[in-house]
Amino acid sequence: MLFLVVIVSASGTDIAADLSHGAGLTHLLQEITILLFALIILSLLIFDNFMKKSQIRQLKEELEAAKNMPVPESVAVLAARQQLSQAIDEQFTEWQLTASERDVGIMLLKGYSLKEIAALRGTADKTIRQQASAIYQKSGTPGRHAFSAWFIEDLL
């Protein structure tokens, strides 16, 4: 974006200088075209950045809302949730997942997409894909669905 801002300001300055020096119409049209093209691309980048920040904010709000969901009153449900959480943690330890892989693994089990996980963790999509692949390899599962099923198949 900084590069485009430099192009826009330089083009604007150059057009103003060309106008004061009586440059030809063809040259001015070329300069104006470059300026408009740079402005359009800059606008699209700013809009995309705004949309991504909005999406991250929404995902964080959803995550916070999920954390603040009312806890089930049933003792049996609470015990089952605690046992599942403990079983997941123990299995992650057995698979020797790193701290980052554990975080990604939990978010995968919660149903977040790789893109959403990247946004929530503030990392590149490629990094999350690599961590997910490492999780599947260490767990011996072929992919996301098998990874999730590994934990809940017997419960159902």
N, C-alpha and C positions, 0 to 999 in steps of 0.2 A: 504494500500500500504506500509505503514511503516513496518508493521509486515512482509510482504513478503520481503522487503529489508533486514530486520534483518535475516530472514531465508536464503536468498541468500548469504549474507556476512558470516554468521556463517557456512553454508554448505561449502562454498568455502574455508574458513579457516580450517575447519575440514578435508576436502579432502587433502589439502596441508599438514597438520600435519600427516594424515594417510599415505600419500605417503612417507613422510620422515621417518616414523617409520616402514614401511614395512607391512602395514595392508593387510589382505586377499582380494582377488579379489571380493568375494561376498559382503563384507562390502563396498568396494569402489563403486561397482555398485549400491548398495542401496543409498549411499550418492549422487552419480551422478544423480540417478533418482529423488531424492528429490530436488536437485538443479535445474535440468531441468524443473521439474514440477512447482516449484516456479517461475522460470524465465518466463515460458509460461504464467502463471496466471498474473504475474506482467506486462508482455508485453500487455496482453489483457486488463487489467485495465487501463494502460496508454493510449492505443489506444482508449478505450471507453471514457475516460476522454477528450481526444483530440477531438473526434467526438462530444461530448456533448457541449464542449466550442465552437466549430465551428458552431454548430446548433444554439446556443444561440446568437452568433455574427450575424449570418445570419438573425435570427428573429428580432434582434434589428435593423439591417439595413433595413429590410422590414418595420418595424414599423416606423422608421424615414422617409423612403421614402413615406409611406402613409401619414405621417404628413405634408410632404413637397409637396404633390401633388398640382397641380394648383387648385386654388379655382374657382369654376364655376362663370362665368361672369353674368349669369342670376340672376337678382334681385329676381325673384320668387323662384329659386332653393336655393339661399342663405337664403331667409326668411324661406323656408320650413325646411332646415337643422337646422337653429337656433331654430325654433319652436319644431322640433323633439327632439333636444338636451335638450331644456328646459322641455319638457314633460317627457322625460326619467328621468331627474334629480328630477322633482317633484314627479314622481311615486316612484322612489327609496327612497325619503324622506317619502312618505306615507307608504311604506312597511317597513320603519325603518331599511334599510340596513346599515351595518357598512361601514366605509371608505374602508376597504379591500374588502368587498362584492361588493361595488359600482365599484371598479376597476375591479374585476373579472367579474361583470355583463356587464360592457362596453366591455371588451375583448370578452365575450361570444357573445354579439350582433355584434361585428366586425367579428366573425367567427373563432376566434382562438380556437384550440383544448385545452383540459384541460392540456395536456402535454406541449404545447407551452406556455400557460399562466404560468404554474409552472416555466418553464425555464426563461421567461421574468421577472417574479417577484422574482426569486431566492428562491423559496420555494419548499417544497416537493409536489409531485403529490397528495398525500393523503390530504394535507391541501387544495389544490384547489378543489378537489372533495367534501370535507366537506363544503367549502364555497359555491360551486355551489349548493349543496343539500340544504343549508340554504336559498339561494336565491330562489330556486324553492318552498320551503316550505312557505317562507314569501310571495311570489307572488301568491301562490295558483296554480301554474302551475305544470304539471306532469314531465316536463323535459325541456331540452335545446330548442327543436324546438317550443314547446308551449310558452316558455318564449320569444323567439324572435318574434314569431307570435303575441304575445300580443301587441307589439308595432307597427307592420307594417300591420297587417291584415286589418284594416279599411282604411289605406292609399292606399291599392291596389284596 
